[in-house]
Amino acid sequence: MTWPTQEGVLALGDLPLLEGGTLRDARLAWRAHGTLSPARDNVIVYPTSYSALTPELTWLIGPVGILDPTRWFIVQPDMFGNGLSTSPSNSASYPPLVTAWDNVHAQRRLLAEVFGVERVACVYGWSMGAQQAYHWAAAFPGAVERIVAVCGSAKTAVHNQVFLRGLLAVLEAAPEYLGEGRFSAEPVKTIRAFGRIYAGWALSQDYYRAGLHLATEADLESFLQNQWDARWALRKAANLYAQALCWHAGDISDNPLYGGDLPRALRAIEAKVLLMPGATDLYFRVADNEAELPHLRHAALRPIPSIHGHRAGNPVNNPVDAEFLRRETRAWLED
């Protein structure tokens, strides 16, 4: 790397939660890339996605990448429940539900208390990161200039919730499951099943029909073992459970500001909103963003023309989709 980087953990104390309860001794892990301008006006917040850790999402940061750290000061907060910030895996008292609303309020404290930043140029996110970008824009209308929501929506759709309830049911069926999102030991076989279900949702039918899963693997079983079993084996079941509940509850209007009125929450957003759904995403659909668009003041819809499904929004080793994201994001940031 040829740009400054830093990392840390912000101690937040006991954090009252939107849905009740308290996140005890809350800690928010973070990484930052680039240099904060003297006017503190070049900040991009880049939250993590489901189960992801900040080091896994730095691939798109670079002078010729999607987010340029020589132009922007990019702050990556780790979501609660991912294993780096406060999570079931490191907190015995982790509450039943920590929402995206709770996450973005903690992230705003991070910017204010560590960097003295009150207003951000952009919030960029993929998947659950996109949900957090939307929450930033709705929760703090006057503090966000732009958001880029990649493969995400303002509210988790019912069909998306069906997918999540299936994953939760798989975890709950594990012999090691104790109830309330806790496990007596890591459910190895269950996590393997979890990952293989995910493999059928994260990538599109067209992806498999085109044989792209064989680009680096000899056969389907090798693809599942090397690309999916191996990845999910690194995750803690309790963390997966907690973050799935957060995803399931995603709704920018479900809070005291908007009282469940989604159109009102969308209309309140002052930020310029760039929506980039995946054309073949199976759970964050283009149609979800199309339904949001009429309620937004300043917004554009740019579907990613890809058969990579949900993965089109995080196109590691996929230069075509990465170039689409780079071009559209950079144009949006400089407009």
N, C-alpha and C positions, 0 to 999 in steps of 0.2 A: 504494500500500500504506500502511496505517495501523499497521503493526506492525514491530518491529525485524527486520532481516535481516542476515545476514553470510555470507561465503563464504571458502574457503581451500583450501589443498592441504597435506596432511600427508605429510611425508617419512618413510617407513617403513624405509628401508634395504633390505638384501637380505632378501627374504622367502622362507623355505623353504615348499615347497608340499606339499599332501597327497599328490599322485600322483608326487612326486619332482621334482627340479630346484629352481630358485630364480628368483623374480621379482626381477631385479636393479634396484637403485635404485627400489624401488616407491614410487609416489606416489598418494595417494588424494584426489581432489577432492571437495568437499562444499559444501553450502549449508545454512543454518539459518534458521528462521522463528520469531519469538516470543521470549519471555524465559524463561530457565531459572529455576525457582523456587529460593528459598534452600535448600530441602531436596533439590534436584535430583531431584524425584520426579514431574516432569511431562513426561518425555521420550518422544517417539514417533520411532522410526527408520522412515524411508520410503525404501527402496532403489529404484534404477531397474530398469527392465525391459529386454527385449532391444533393443539398439541405441539405447535412449533416453538422453537427456541430462537432467540435473536441471532446466534451465529449461523443458523441454517438459512436465514433470509437475507444475508448480506450480499449474496451473489449479484443482485441487481444494482448495487451501489458502486459507482466508479465514474471517472471522467467521461467515458463513452457509454456508460450504462444508462439504465432507466432514470435513476436519481444520481445527480452529479454532486459529489461532496466538495468539489472545488468551487461550486456556486452556492450550494445550500448547506445549512447545518441540519443534519438528519438525526433525529432522536428516535431510537427504537426502544419502546417500553415492552417488557415481557408481561403478557397477560397473567392475571391471577389464575392459578391452577395449572400452569405449564411446567412446574417443577423448579423454576429459577426464582420467580416471585413466590409469595406465599401461596401454598398449595396443599391439598390433602397429603401429599407425600412428605411434606416437611412441617405440617401443623396438625396436631391431634385434634384441635378444636375448630377445624375448617367448617364453616356453616353450610347449610343445605344448598343455598343458592347465592352466588356472587354474579351480578349481572354486568352487561356491557356498560350500563350507566355508572355502576360502581367503578369499573375499570377506568373510564375516561375522566371521572372526577379525581381519581388518584393520579392519573397521568398529567392532569392540569396542575396539580400540586407539585409534581416533579418539575415541570417547566418553570413554575414560579419560584419554588424554593431553591432549586439547584442552579438555574440559569437566569433568573430574573425576567422570564419571558411571560407576557400576558396575552399576546396575540400571535397567531401562527399563520404563515403564508399558505400552508397546505397540510392536510392529513391524507396520507396515501395508505391504502390497505387492500389486501386480498382476502376474500372469504370472510372469516370472522373479523379480520382486520378491516375489511370494507364496512362491516356492520359498526365497528367502532368509529370509523371515519364519519359515517352517517350520524352516530350518536354525538360526536364532537360538534358537528354542524347544528344539530337540533338543540343540544344542551347549552351551547355557548354561541348563540347566533352572531353576536358582535365580535367574537374573538377568532373567527376562522374565515380566511379569505377564499380558500378553495378546498375542495376535497376531490380525490380520485378514488372511486369505489370500484374495485375490480372483482367481478364475480361475487357480488354481495347485494343485499337488499336492506331497505329500511325496517322491514319486519319479516321475521322468519315465516315463510309460507306454510300452509297446512301440509302440503305434500312433502316439504322439507322436514317438517316435524314428524311425519310418518317414518321417514328414513331414520331420523334420530331416535325415535322410540324403538325402532328395530335394533339399533346398536345398543341402546340402554338395556333392552330385554335380553340381549346376548350376554352382556356383562352380569346382569342379575341372575342369569341361569347358571353361572359358574358355581361349582361346589364350594369355592372359597368365599363366596359372597356372604357378607354378614348383615347386609341391610344398610340403608342410609348412605350408600355410596362407598362403603368400606369393605375391605377384603382381609381375610386372615393370612393370606399369602398371595403372591402374584399368580393369577390364573393363566398359566402359560398356554394351555390348549385353547382357552377361550379367547385370548388375545390373538392367537393365530386365526381363529374363525372370524373375529372382529375385522382383522386386516383383509381377509379375503372377501368379506361382504363389501368393504370399502372399495376394493379394487374394481368391483362391478358398478360402482356409482361415480367414482372420481374421474373415470375415463369413459368416453362415449362408446356406443355400439359401433359407430363408424371407425373409431380408433382401432378396435379389435378386428373389425371386418377388413381393414386395410393391412392388417398384419404388423402394425407398428410395435406391438409388444414383442415381436421377434427381431427387432433391430439390433439388440445387444444380447439376446437370450436364445438358447437353442429351441425351446418349446414353451408352451404355456405354463407348465408346472415350474420350470426354472424361473420364469418371469415372476410368478406368484411368490416363490420362495425368496428370490433375491431382491425383488423390488418391494414386496409387501410384508412377508413374514419378518424379514430382517428389520425393516423400519419399525414396525409396531412392537416388536420384541423389546425395543429400547424404552418404551413408554410404560408408565405406571397406570394400572387399571383405575385407581381412585382418581387420578388426575383426568383421565379420559372421561370418566363418568361426570365429574364436576364441570368440565368445560362443555360437554354435550348438553348439560342442563342450561348452562349460560347461553349457548347457541339456540336451544329450543325456545328460550324466553326472549330472544332478541326482538325488540320493538321500540323504536325511538319515541313512541307516544305513550308508552306505559310507564308514566312517572307523574309527579305532581304538577309539572308544567303543562301537560297536555291532556291528562286524564283519559288516555286511551283513544283520543281523536287523531288518527293517523294523517288524514288530509291537513288538519290544522298544524300538526308538527312539521309536515313537509313544507307548507306555505310559510312557516316561520323561519325557515333556513335562508340566511342572507348570503351564504357562500355560493360561489360558482361551483356547480356539481358536474363532474364528468363521470358518467356511468359506463363501465366497460364490462358487460356480461360476456360469458363465453357462449358462442352461438350454439354449441352442443352440450352445454352444462346441463346436468340432469336434475340438480336441486336448486341452484340459484338461476332461475330461468330468465331469458330475455324479457318474457312477458311480465315478470314481476317489476322490472325496471320501467317497462313501457307504461305500466299502470301508475307508477310514481311520477312520471315525467310531467303530466299536465298540472300537477300541484306545486312544482318547483319553480321558483322565480327565474333562476338563471341556470340552465342545465343543458347538457348534450348527451346523446346516447350513441355510443360507438361500440357495437358488438364485435368481439374478437372473432374473425372469420377462420375458425379452427375446428378440427375434429378431435382435439385433445380434451374435450369436455371441460370439467372444472379445472383440470391441470393447466389449461391454456392461460390461466391467470397467474400461474407461478411456473413459467416455462424454463426451468433449469434444463440445459442441454437441448433447447428447442429454439434455435436462433430466429426462425420465422416469426413465431408468436412474440418472442422477446423484442424483436425490432418493431412490431406493431405497437406494443406497449410503450417502448421508448419514444417512438415518434409522436404518438398521441399525447403521452404524458408531458413531454417536453414542450410541445406546442401549447398545451393547456397552462402550464406553469408560466410561460413567457407571454401569454396573451394579455 
